[in-house]
């Protein structure tokens, strides 16, 4: 008769044998015996676990990095980072710049992370006129951090529109695009709770991340903005990987001489289009109900012998019983 013993029982028996016999079996020999006791079943369970993890990653849209992908560095220049005050909300460096109001100018508030540093410090100016841009920049912040900053921000001037940049820091802060999409939607809802007119732009691509990974995150950002009925501006086509001078040497931030001026121009165009495009009219307009007036008034015509009208009450005759 065969008896099947569990792994724990086998380990206890082996340990007891070592103690009783006083054998000098080394630790690696004990480990080998434990591995032999687990056998093929352990290897099968490990393989199954790896297959489940790979399937879960594909289901949420996270593609496996290609073995051919090599992170690259940019060739452009970026200014030395200036010291900013620390935010008490997120413990990140934070800066809020509100321009002075001018007659005839619209005010647009830009909200983003470290890509807005050079604009907030005045190193890269915003092009064009007729629009005054305010900057709310929180370097290193992900979607959840930006959400808290928006809810606690004190903006002394009411913006005509709010321009939200999709946070590229979620490429490393989140494990999957689905987690990033949930955080991004909470972030957008927080912005909408404060200002009604909001539109978005895609996150700035990086040379340090694979195109498949960035595409999955960009699609998730686009899907969340469409769910909320917001305008989303993609920018990937304007920053091809074949132009490394658009990025600084870290391969993450845009260069101040080439990349950031292009991004500033794209943001100005998007803001101008958003402000000048009239709001769509509702499909069904409410109308005041008017009193019905028929086109034709019907006439009643009676044909036949006309009856004599009844006598007036003064011509009536009193009739008593017993008299003719």
C-alpha positions in Angstrom: 0.0 0.0 0.0 1.4 3.4 -1.0 1.0 6.5 1.2 1.3 10.0 -0.3 2.8 12.4 2.2 2.6 16.2 2.0 5.6 18.4 1.6 5.4 19.6 5.2 5.4 16.0 6.5 8.4 15.1 4.3 10.3 18.1 5.6 9.5 17.2 9.2 10.6 13.6 8.7 13.9 14.7 7.1 14.6 17.2 9.9 13.8 14.5 12.6 16.2 12.1 10.9 18.9 14.6 10.8 18.5 15.4 14.5 18.3 11.7 15.6 21.2 10.4 13.5 23.4 13.4 14.1 24.2 13.6 10.4 26.1 16.6 9.1 23.8 17.2 6.1 24.4 20.7 4.9 21.7 23.2 4.2 22.0 22.9 0.5 21.5 19.2 0.7 18.3 19.8 2.7 17.1 22.3 0.1 17.8 19.7 -2.7 15.7 17.2 -0.8 12.8 19.6 -0.4 12.9 20.4 -4.1 12.9 16.7 -5.0 9.9 16.2 -2.7 7.9 18.8 -4.6 8.6 17.3 -7.9 6.8 18.1 -11.2 3.7 19.5 -9.5 5.6 22.5 -8.2 7.1 23.3 -11.6 3.6 23.0 -13.2 2.1 25.4 -10.7 4.8 28.0 -11.3 4.4 27.8 -15.1 0.6 28.2 -14.7 1.1 31.3 -12.5 3.4 32.9 -15.1 0.9 32.2 -17.9 -1.9 33.8 -15.8 0.1 36.9 -15.1 1.0 37.2 -18.8 -2.7 36.8 -19.8 -3.8 39.4 -17.2 -1.2 41.9 -18.6 -2.5 41.4 -22.1 -6.1 41.8 -21.0 -5.5 45.3 -19.5 -3.7 46.4 -22.6 -0.2 46.3 -21.3 2.1 44.9 -24.0 5.3 43.2 -23.2 8.4 45.3 -23.9 10.1 44.3 -27.1 13.6 42.9 -26.7 14.7 45.1 -29.6 13.7 48.4 -27.8 16.7 50.4 -26.6 16.1 53.6 -24.5 17.5 56.7 -26.2 18.7 60.1 -25.1 18.0 63.4 -26.7 20.5 65.8 -28.1 18.8 69.1 -27.2 19.5 71.6 -24.4 17.4 72.2 -21.3 17.9 75.0 -18.7 19.2 74.3 -15.2 16.2 73.6 -12.9 15.4 76.5 -10.6 14.4 76.0 -7.0 10.7 76.1 -6.4 8.8 76.1 -3.1 7.5 72.8 -1.7 3.7 72.1 -1.8 2.1 71.3 1.5 -0.5 69.2 -0.3 1.7 66.7 -2.3 5.2 67.5 -1.0 6.3 68.2 -4.6 7.8 71.3 -6.0 4.9 73.6 -7.1 4.5 76.9 -8.8 1.4 78.9 -9.8 1.7 81.8 -12.2 -1.3 84.1 -12.9 -0.9 86.8 -15.5 -2.2 90.3 -15.2 -5.5 90.9 -16.9 -5.6 92.9 -20.2 -8.7 94.2 -22.1 -9.8 91.9 -24.8 -7.6 88.9 -23.7 -8.9 85.5 -22.7 -7.4 83.7 -19.7 -6.4 80.0 -20.1 -5.0 78.1 -17.2 -2.4 75.3 -18.1 -2.1 72.5 -15.6 0.7 69.9 -15.9 3.9 68.6 -14.4 7.6 69.4 -15.2 7.1 70.0 -18.9 5.6 73.4 -17.9 8.7 74.4 -15.9 10.4 76.5 -18.7 7.1 78.3 -19.5 6.4 79.1 -15.8 10.0 80.5 -15.4 9.7 82.5 -18.6 12.5 80.7 -20.4 10.1 79.6 -23.2 7.4 82.2 -24.0 4.0 81.4 -25.2 3.5 82.5 -28.8 0.7 84.7 -30.3 -1.5 87.2 -28.5 -5.2 87.6 -27.5 -4.7 84.8 -24.9 -3.1 85.1 -21.5 -1.8 81.8 -20.1 -1.6 81.0 -16.4 0.6 78.1 -15.3 0.1 75.5 -12.6 3.1 73.2 -12.7 3.9 70.4 -10.2 7.1 68.5 -11.3 7.1 64.8 -10.6 3.3 64.7 -10.0 1.1 61.9 -11.3 -2.6 62.1 -11.9 -3.5 61.6 -8.2 -1.1 64.3 -7.1 -2.4 66.8 -9.7 -6.0 66.0 -8.5 -5.1 67.1 -5.0 -3.3 70.2 -6.2 -6.3 71.3 -8.2 -8.8 70.8 -5.3 -6.6 72.9 -3.0 -5.4 75.5 -5.5 -6.3 79.2 -4.8 -6.7 80.8 -8.2 -7.4 84.5 -7.8 -8.7 84.9 -11.4 -11.5 82.9 -13.0 -10.2 81.3 -16.2 -12.1 81.3 -19.5 -10.9 77.7 -20.1 -8.6 75.2 -18.4 -6.0 73.2 -20.4 -5.0 69.9 -18.9 -1.9 68.0 -20.0 -2.1 64.2 -19.6 0.4 63.2 -17.0 3.4 61.3 -18.4 4.6 60.5 -14.9 2.0 57.8 -14.7 4.1 55.7 -17.1 6.2 54.8 -14.1 3.7 55.6 -11.2 1.1 53.1 -12.5 1.4 49.4 -13.2 -1.2 49.2 -16.0 -3.0 51.6 -18.3 -6.3 50.7 -16.6 -5.0 52.1 -13.3 -3.8 55.2 -15.0 -7.1 55.7 -16.7 -9.0 55.5 -13.4 -6.7 58.0 -11.8 -6.9 60.3 -14.8 -10.7 60.3 -14.8 -10.7 61.2 -11.1 -8.3 64.0 -12.0 -10.5 65.3 -14.8 -13.7 65.2 -12.6 -11.8 67.3 -10.0 -11.0 69.9 -12.6 -14.6 69.9 -13.9 -15.9 70.4 -10.3 -14.1 73.7 -10.2 -14.2 75.0 -13.8 -16.8 74.1 -16.5 -14.7 74.6 -19.7 -11.9 72.0 -19.8 -10.0 70.4 -22.7 -7.0 68.1 -22.8 -3.8 67.3 -24.7 -2.0 64.0 -24.9 1.1 63.3 -22.8 4.4 64.3 -24.3 6.1 61.1 -25.6 9.4 59.9 -24.1 12.5 58.4 -25.7 13.0 56.2 -22.6 9.8 54.3 -23.1 8.7 51.9 -25.8 6.2 53.0 -28.4 3.8 50.1 -27.6 3.7 51.1 -23.9 3.1 54.8 -24.7 0.4 53.9 -27.2 -1.5 51.9 -24.7 -1.4 54.7 -22.2 -2.3 57.4 -24.8 -5.3 55.3 -25.9 -6.5 55.0 -22.3 -6.2 58.8 -21.8 -8.2 59.4 -25.0 -10.9 56.9 -24.0 -11.4 58.6 -20.6 -11.7 62.0 -22.1 -14.2 60.8 -24.6 -16.3 59.3 -21.8 -16.5 62.7 -20.2 -17.3 64.4 -23.5 -14.1 66.5 -23.5 -11.8 67.5 -26.4 -8.5 65.6 -26.6 -5.6 66.8 -28.8 -3.0 64.2 -29.8 0.6 65.4 -30.2 2.5 62.2 -31.0 2.9 63.0 -34.7 4.7 66.2 -33.9 7.4 64.5 -31.9 8.9 61.7 -34.0 11.7 59.7 -32.5 13.8 60.4 -35.6 14.3 64.0 -34.3 16.2 63.5 -31.0 17.0 67.3 -30.8 13.4 67.8 -29.7 14.3 66.2 -26.4 16.9 67.0 -23.8 19.6 64.6 -22.8 17.5 62.8 -20.3 15.2 61.5 -23.0 12.2 62.6 -21.0 11.8 66.4 -21.1 11.6 68.4 -24.2 14.5 70.7 -25.2 14.1 74.4 -24.5 15.4 75.4 -28.0 13.4 73.0 -30.2 10.9 70.8 -28.4 9.3 73.3 -25.9 8.6 76.0 -28.5 6.9 73.5 -30.7 4.8 72.3 -27.7 3.9 75.9 -26.8 2.8 76.6 -30.3 0.6 73.5 -30.3 -1.0 74.5 -27.0 -1.7 78.0 -28.2 -3.4 76.7 -31.4 -5.5 74.2 -29.3 -6.5 77.0 -26.9 -7.5 79.4 -29.7 -9.6 76.8 -31.4 -11.3 75.9 -28.2 -12.2 79.5 -27.3 -13.3 80.5 -30.8 -15.4 77.4 -31.6 -19.0 78.0 -30.6 -20.7 75.6 -28.3 -22.8 73.0 -30.2 -26.6 73.7 -30.1 -28.8 71.1 -28.5 -30.4 68.6 -30.9 -33.9 69.3 -29.5 -34.7 73.0 -28.8 -37.4 73.9 -26.3 -40.3 75.8 -28.0 -43.1 77.8 -26.4 -46.4 76.2 -27.1 -48.9 78.6 -28.9 -52.6 78.6 -28.8 -54.1 76.6 -31.6 -55.9 78.6 -34.3 -57.7 76.5 -36.9 -57.3 77.6 -40.5 -60.9 77.1 -41.4 -64.0 77.8 -39.2 -66.7 75.2 -40.0 -70.2 76.4 -40.9 -73.3 74.3 -40.1 -75.9 74.4 -42.8 -79.4 72.8 -42.0 -81.6 71.9 -45.0 -85.4 71.3 -44.7 -88.7 73.0 -43.6 -88.1 75.9 -41.2 -90.1 75.5 -38.0 -92.0 78.5 -36.6 -90.4 79.9 -33.5 -92.2 79.3 -30.2 -94.5 82.1 -28.8 -93.2 84.5 -26.3 -94.3 84.0 -22.6 -96.7 87.0 -22.9 -98.8 85.2 -25.6 -99.3 82.1 -23.5 -102.9 81.1 -22.7 -103.9 79.8 -19.3 -106.0 76.7 -19.5 -108.2 75.6 -16.5 -109.9 72.3 -16.0 -113.7 72.1 -17.0 -113.4 74.9 -19.6 -113.2 74.6 -23.2 
